[in-house]
Amino acid sequence: MNPEQLELLVTRVMPYGKYKGRVIADLPGHYLNWFASQGFPPGEIGRLLALMHEIDHNGLKPLLDPLRDASRKHR
């Protein structure tokens, strides 16, 4: 895991599916669990979903708050 990947979690939006347009970090845990059970898609989105699943599963979502704040300041 690197800082760039964590930053992508709070800036990259889901490009398809039920939560299309929602930032990866804001996806609900049950949706991330579904991907974990069905298999993550290939490519960057799949890697980000897998990372977000690990963060969510381990109760570490608050660690993304400073990145969210920084992301909002740069908009």
RACOR-V708393 format. One record per residue. N is the residue number from 1. RES is the residue in one small letter. PHI is phi in whole degrees, 0 to 359 (999 if undefined). PSI is psi in radians with two decimals (999 if undefined). OMEGA is omega in whole degrees, 0 to 359 (* if undefined). Layout:
N;RES;PHI;PSI;OMEGA
N;RES;PHI;PSI;OMEGA
//
This chain:
1;m;999;2.33;178
2;n;232;2.85;184
3;p;301;-0.59;180
4;e;297;-0.69;179
5;q;295;-0.72;179
6;l;296;-0.69;178
7;e;296;-0.65;178
8;l;296;-0.56;179
9;l;300;-0.55;183
10;v;262;-0.01;180
11;t;238;-0.55;183
12;r;281;2.35;180
13;v;260;2.66;177
14;m;293;2.15;186
15;p;276;-0.15;183
16;y;202;3.03;175
17;g;86;-2.98;184
18;k;303;-0.58;183
19;y;250;0.54;177
20;k;307;2.32;179
21;g;91;-0.15;180
22;r;269;2.45;177
23;v;299;2.44;183
24;i;308;-0.73;182
25;a;295;-0.30;181
26;d;261;0.08;179
27;l;289;2.45;180
28;p;290;2.63;182
29;g;303;-0.67;182
30;h;295;-0.56;178
31;y;290;-0.75;177
32;l;296;-0.67;177
33;n;296;-0.65;179
34;w;298;-0.81;178
35;f;299;-0.72;180
36;a;300;-0.66;181
37;s;281;-0.52;183
38;q;266;-0.38;184
39;g;111;2.30;179
40;f;284;2.56;178
41;p;293;2.82;179
42;p;287;2.85;173
43;g;85;-2.90;185
44;e;299;-0.75;181
45;i;300;-0.76;178
46;g;299;-0.73;179
47;r;295;-0.71;179
48;l;292;-0.70;177
49;l;297;-0.72;179
50;a;296;-0.74;178
51;l;296;-0.78;180
52;m;295;-0.63;177
53;h;299;-0.80;179
54;e;298;-0.77;180
55;i;297;-0.82;181
56;d;295;-0.81;183
57;h;300;-0.58;182
58;n;264;0.18;176
59;g;68;0.54;185
60;l;256;0.20;181
61;k;306;-0.63;179
62;p;300;-0.37;178
63;l;295;-0.34;180
64;l;276;-0.21;184
65;d;303;-0.79;178
66;p;298;-0.60;178
67;l;291;-0.65;176
68;r;298;-0.80;180
69;d;299;-0.77;179
70;a;295;-0.69;179
71;s;297;-0.70;180
72;r;293;-0.63;181
73;k;292;-0.50;183
74;h;272;0.00;181
75;r;278;999;*
//
